[in-house]
Amino acid sequence: MPSPCVETGYHLCLRSKCWGFESLRGHKADGDIFSLLMRKYFITFFITLTLLFLVSLSVTAQLVPCGQTESNPCKLSDLGTLAVNVFNFIVFQVAVPLAALVIVVGGIFLLVSGSNPGLADKGKKMLWGAVIGLVLIFSSWIIINTLLNALGYVNS
């Protein structure tokens, strides 16, 4: 009668009622723990870096047109200028570079895909998503700019 312990090359399998050690190598059901942790750390690092970049851009963008000196106090009319400055900042300094980054990454996915149709499809979806996003963002900018001009707003 064979022993319930089956030697698999690297370890004695715990599932065969043997006490021993089990390596993570070769077990796809458990998932690659290192890969999952690295993906989580990369996403956290990327989000933190993006937020720090946006904060530094907002400081240098001078979104608030008044209040830096005592001779230039803020008025109610400056609220509209602030809203337009924030909208222009989001459109031109955040959305366009992010869309360009997505277009570059999608192009790299297409170039690297080779015979992997899944990676090629992902690259195509990224490219189309970025292009559609840019069209939506610029069309919203045109609509808002046209409405503001029709209402008589003149950006100083």
N, C-alpha and C positions, 0 to 999 in steps of 0.2 A: 504494500500500500504506500503510495507516494506521500511524502511529507506535505503538510499544509503550507509550509514556508517555500516560496518559490523565489529562487535567485534570479533577479532581473538584470544583473550586470553591475549596477551601482549600489543597490540597496536590497534589503529584504522588505517586501511590500507589507505594509501594515494591514492592508485589506484582507490578507490571507491569514489573519489571526496570529501573526508573528510579531513579537516585540522587537523593534529595531528602529533604524532611522529610515527616513524617506526623503529623497532629494526632490527639489522642485523641478529638476530637469526632466523633460519628457512628459510632464503632466499638463496637458492643455486645459483640462477641466478646471484646474485651480486658478488659472490665469497667471500672467506674468506680473508678479507683485512689483518688481523693480520698474517695469515699464509703466505701470499704473501710477506709482509714486512719482516717477520723473515727469509724467504728463501733468499730474496735479501741481507739482512744483513749477513747471514751465508755465502753466496757465496762470498761476498766482503771480509769478515773476512778471509775466507779460502785462497783466492787468495793473499791477503796482507801477511798473515803468510807464505805462500809458497814462495813468492818473497823474503821476509826477510830471510827465511831459505836458499834459494839458494844464496843470496848475501853473507851470512856469510860462507857458504860452499866454495864459489869461493875464498874468501879471504884466508881461511885456506888451500885451495887445492894447492896453489902456482903454478898456471897455467903458469905464466911467468917464464921461467927458468933463466933469466938473468936480469941485471939492478938493482938488490937490492943494490949492492955496486959499488963503482967507479972502483974497480979492475976487475969487471966482466961486461963489457959493452955488450949491445945487438949487435948481428951480424945478417946478412941475414939468416944464417942457423938456427938461433933460431926461425924463423917464422914457419918452419915445425914442430919443437918441440912443439911450442905453439899450432898449429892446432891439433896435436896428443893428447896433454894434454887436450885440450878442448873437443875433441871427447871422450876420455876415461872418462873424468869427467861426460859428459852427459850420457854416456852409463852406467857406474858403480855406480855413486853417485846420479843420478837423476832418470833415467828410471827404474832401478831395484827396488829401494824403492817405487816408485809410483806404479809399477806393483804389488809389494807385498801388498801394501795398497788396491789396487783394488781387488786383490784376497781375502783378508780378508773381505772386505765389501761385495763382491759377495757371499762368504761363509756364512756370517751372514744373508744376504737376503734369502739364501736357507734354513738356519736353522729356521728363523723366519716365513717363508712364510706359513707354516701350510697348510691350504686349499685354500690359495690365489694363483691361478695359475699365475696371473700377476706378483706378486712379485718373484715367483720362476723362471719365464722366464727372468725377469730382472737380477736376480742373475746369471743364466746360461750365459746370454749374457755378463755380466761383467767378469765372469771367462774365457769364451772363448776369449773375447777381450784382456784380460791381457795376456793370454797364447800366442795368436797370435802375440801380440805386442812384447813380450819377444823373440819369435822366430825370428821376423823380425829384432829386434835390435841386437841380437847376431849374426845373419847371416850377417848383414851389418858390424858388427865389424870384423867378420872372413874375409869377402871379403876385407875390407880396410887394415887389418893387413897383409893379404897375398900379396896384391898389394905393400904395402910399403916394405915388406921383399924382394919381387921380384925386386924392384927398388934399393935395397941395403941400405935402411934406417935402422939404428940401433939406438934404443932409448937408451940414456945413463942413 
